[in-house]
Amino acid sequence: MFIGHYGPAVWDAHRANGVRLWHGFLAVQAVDFVTMALGILGIEGRGRLDTHPLAFDIAYSHSLVGSIVISVIAALIYRALRPKAGRKGMIVIGLLAFSHWVFDLIVHRPDMPILPGGDNYLGFGLWDFPWPAYGLEVLLLGGMIAWWLSVTRGPTWTMIASWGLVSLMSVMQFFLMTKPTLEFQRTGILPPLPEGPGLSIAGIVVFIVFAAVIALIERSRRPKTA
């Protein structure tokens, strides 16, 4: 999953003292931040798996146990950096981080092991049904933004910018995930597998830019119940 991961980020963001939306944007991608870091180091992303032609090499960051560890570490880092968020904020961040693995379980082909580096791969493979998968991801992202805008208030430009971000992310989702699968199903030719440090660095930059944009928008909106 890509843009659908951001759906749960709104969980606590509508509360006056809740976890900020942009914090949630970073938390839900904690697992992929580790994936990108391991990609830079050459530990992950080194080739295809035998479990599926379009399966990824993510045996450490996206393992069940690895994702739990990453989620705990993300929660502890948040507690250290933002102690005023308290225990509740730490728990919310930890759960948001772990939601990444839960959502990926739905869409990924079998490339997510239970143990780091293990051979028992999980993945329900919704990505093999490109249009339903695309619809689910857009619905999760768009539903989150629609709900957040409905429970917060701010100038008109923030609403326009929010939907502009949704549109941009949806286009990226189509060309990065949906279109390659459609082409593979039509031609039977495997698309080139993205890999290398450059891709990992680009991924980190994209995640940070998404969070920065929503942080800018969030600064001008307030919870309606505040």
C-alpha positions as CSV (number, residue, x, y, z in Angstrom):
1,M,0.0,0.0,0.0
2,F,1.1,3.6,-0.7
3,I,-1.3,6.5,-0.3
4,G,-3.9,4.3,1.6
5,H,-1.5,4.2,4.6
6,Y,-2.3,7.8,5.4
7,G,-5.9,7.0,6.2
8,P,-5.4,6.2,9.9
9,A,-3.1,9.3,10.4
10,V,-6.2,11.4,11.1
11,W,-7.2,9.2,14.1
12,D,-6.3,11.7,16.8
13,A,-5.6,14.8,14.8
14,H,-9.0,16.5,15.2
15,R,-8.5,16.9,18.9
16,A,-7.2,20.1,20.4
17,N,-4.3,18.3,22.2
18,G,-4.2,15.2,19.9
19,V,-1.3,13.9,17.8
20,R,-0.9,16.3,14.9
21,L,-1.8,15.1,11.5
22,W,1.6,15.6,10.1
23,H,3.0,13.5,12.9
24,G,0.6,10.8,11.9
25,F,1.8,11.2,8.3
26,L,5.3,10.3,9.4
27,A,4.2,7.6,11.8
28,V,2.3,5.6,9.3
29,Q,5.3,5.4,7.1
30,A,7.8,4.5,9.8
31,V,8.1,1.0,8.4
32,D,8.8,2.3,4.9
33,F,11.4,4.8,6.3
34,V,13.2,1.7,7.6
35,T,12.7,0.0,4.2
36,M,14.3,2.9,2.5
37,A,17.2,3.0,4.9
38,L,17.9,-0.7,4.4
39,G,17.6,-0.1,0.7
40,I,20.4,2.5,0.9
41,L,22.5,0.0,2.8
42,G,21.8,-2.7,0.2
43,I,20.2,-5.0,2.7
44,E,16.7,-4.9,1.1
45,G,15.5,-4.3,-2.4
46,R,18.1,-6.5,-4.1
47,G,15.8,-8.5,-6.4
48,R,12.5,-10.4,-6.9
49,L,11.2,-13.1,-4.7
50,D,10.0,-16.5,-5.9
51,T,6.7,-16.1,-4.2
52,H,5.3,-13.9,-6.9
53,P,6.7,-12.1,-10.1
54,L,5.9,-8.7,-8.5
55,A,6.9,-9.5,-4.9
56,F,9.4,-7.2,-3.2
57,D,12.6,-8.0,-1.2
58,I,11.5,-6.5,2.1
59,A,12.1,-9.4,4.4
60,Y,13.3,-7.4,7.4
61,S,11.4,-4.1,7.6
62,H,8.0,-5.7,6.6
63,S,8.2,-8.8,8.6
64,L,5.6,-9.0,11.4
65,V,8.1,-9.1,14.2
66,G,10.2,-6.4,12.5
67,S,7.2,-4.1,12.1
68,I,6.3,-4.5,15.7
69,V,9.8,-3.5,16.7
70,I,9.8,-0.5,14.4
71,S,6.4,0.6,15.8
72,V,7.7,0.4,19.4
73,I,10.8,2.3,18.5
74,A,8.7,5.0,16.7
75,A,6.5,5.3,19.8
76,L,9.5,5.7,22.1
77,I,11.2,8.3,19.8
78,Y,7.9,10.3,19.8
79,R,7.7,10.1,23.6
80,A,11.3,11.4,23.8
81,L,10.8,14.2,21.3
82,R,7.3,15.3,22.4
83,P,7.0,14.3,26.1
84,K,3.9,16.6,26.5
85,A,2.0,14.2,24.3
86,G,2.2,11.7,27.2
87,R,1.6,8.0,27.2
88,K,-1.5,8.4,25.0
89,G,0.4,10.1,22.2
90,M,3.1,7.4,22.4
91,I,0.5,4.7,22.1
92,V,-1.2,6.4,19.2
93,I,2.0,6.8,17.3
94,G,2.9,3.2,17.9
95,L,-0.4,2.0,16.6
96,L,-0.3,4.2,13.6
97,A,3.2,2.9,12.8
98,F,1.9,-0.7,13.1
99,S,-1.1,0.0,10.9
100,H,1.4,0.1,8.0
101,W,1.9,-3.7,8.3
102,V,-1.8,-4.4,8.7
103,F,-2.7,-2.5,5.6
104,D,0.2,-4.0,3.6
105,L,-1.0,-7.4,4.5
106,I,-4.1,-6.7,2.5
107,V,-2.5,-5.5,-0.7
108,H,0.9,-7.1,-0.8
109,R,1.7,-10.2,-2.7
110,P,3.3,-12.8,-0.4
111,D,6.6,-11.0,0.4
112,M,6.1,-10.2,4.1
113,P,7.6,-12.9,6.4
114,I,6.6,-13.4,10.0
115,L,10.2,-13.4,11.3
116,P,12.9,-11.0,9.8
117,G,14.5,-12.8,6.9
118,G,12.2,-15.8,7.3
119,D,10.6,-18.0,4.6
120,N,7.0,-18.0,5.7
121,Y,5.6,-15.1,3.6
122,L,2.3,-13.4,4.1
123,G,0.3,-11.2,1.8
124,F,-3.3,-11.4,0.5
125,G,-2.4,-9.9,-2.9
126,L,-5.1,-7.3,-3.5
127,W,-2.6,-5.5,-5.8
128,D,-3.3,-8.3,-8.3
129,F,-6.7,-6.7,-8.7
130,P,-5.4,-3.2,-9.8
131,W,-8.6,-1.2,-10.0
132,P,-10.2,-2.4,-6.6
133,A,-6.8,-1.9,-5.0
134,Y,-6.5,1.6,-6.4
135,G,-10.0,2.5,-5.4
136,L,-9.4,1.3,-1.8
137,E,-6.2,3.4,-1.5
138,V,-7.9,6.5,-2.9
139,L,-10.9,6.0,-0.7
140,L,-8.7,5.7,2.4
141,L,-6.8,8.8,1.6
142,G,-9.7,10.9,0.3
143,G,-12.0,9.7,3.2
144,M,-9.4,10.8,5.7
145,I,-9.0,14.2,4.2
146,A,-12.8,14.7,3.8
147,W,-13.4,13.8,7.4
148,W,-10.5,15.9,8.8
149,L,-11.7,19.0,6.8
150,S,-15.2,18.4,8.2
151,V,-14.1,18.4,11.9
152,T,-11.6,21.3,11.5
153,R,-12.0,24.9,10.3
154,G,-9.7,27.2,8.4
155,P,-9.4,29.4,5.3
156,T,-10.6,28.2,1.9
157,W,-7.0,27.8,0.6
158,T,-6.4,25.0,3.0
159,M,-9.3,23.0,1.6
160,I,-8.1,23.6,-2.0
161,A,-4.6,22.6,-1.0
162,S,-5.7,19.5,0.8
163,W,-7.6,18.2,-2.2
164,G,-4.8,19.2,-4.5
165,L,-2.5,17.0,-2.3
166,V,-5.0,14.1,-2.6
167,S,-5.1,14.5,-6.4
168,L,-1.3,14.5,-6.7
169,M,-0.9,11.4,-4.4
170,S,-3.6,9.6,-6.4
171,V,-1.9,10.2,-9.7
172,M,1.4,9.0,-8.2
173,Q,-0.4,5.9,-6.9
174,F,-1.7,5.1,-10.4
175,F,1.6,5.4,-12.2
176,L,3.8,3.8,-9.5
177,M,1.5,0.9,-8.6
178,T,-1.6,0.4,-10.7
179,K,-0.3,1.0,-14.2
180,P,2.7,-1.4,-13.9
181,T,0.4,-4.2,-12.7
182,L,-2.1,-3.5,-15.6
183,E,0.7,-3.6,-18.1
184,F,2.0,-6.9,-16.6
185,Q,-1.4,-8.5,-16.8
186,R,-1.9,-7.3,-20.4
187,T,1.5,-8.3,-21.8
188,G,2.9,-10.8,-19.3
189,I,6.2,-8.9,-19.4
190,L,7.7,-8.1,-16.0
191,P,8.1,-4.4,-15.4
192,P,11.5,-3.3,-14.2
193,L,11.8,-3.6,-10.5
194,P,12.7,-0.2,-8.9
195,E,15.8,-0.6,-6.8
196,G,19.0,1.2,-5.7
197,P,19.9,3.9,-3.2
198,G,18.5,6.7,-5.5
199,L,15.0,5.2,-5.2
200,S,15.3,4.9,-1.5
201,I,16.4,8.5,-1.1
202,A,13.6,9.6,-3.3
203,G,11.1,7.7,-1.2
204,I,12.3,9.3,2.0
205,V,12.1,12.8,0.3
206,V,8.6,12.1,-0.9
207,F,7.3,11.0,2.5
208,I,8.9,14.1,4.2
209,V,7.4,16.4,1.5
210,F,3.9,14.9,2.0
211,A,4.2,15.5,5.8
212,A,5.6,19.0,5.3
213,V,2.7,20.0,3.0
214,I,0.1,18.7,5.4
215,A,1.9,20.4,8.3
216,L,1.7,23.7,6.4
217,I,-2.0,23.2,5.8
218,E,-2.6,22.1,9.4
219,R,-1.1,25.2,10.8
220,S,-4.0,27.2,9.4
221,R,-6.8,24.8,10.6
222,R,-8.2,24.3,14.1
223,P,-10.5,21.6,15.6
224,K,-14.1,22.8,15.5
225,T,-14.5,21.6,19.1
226,A,-11.5,23.6,20.4
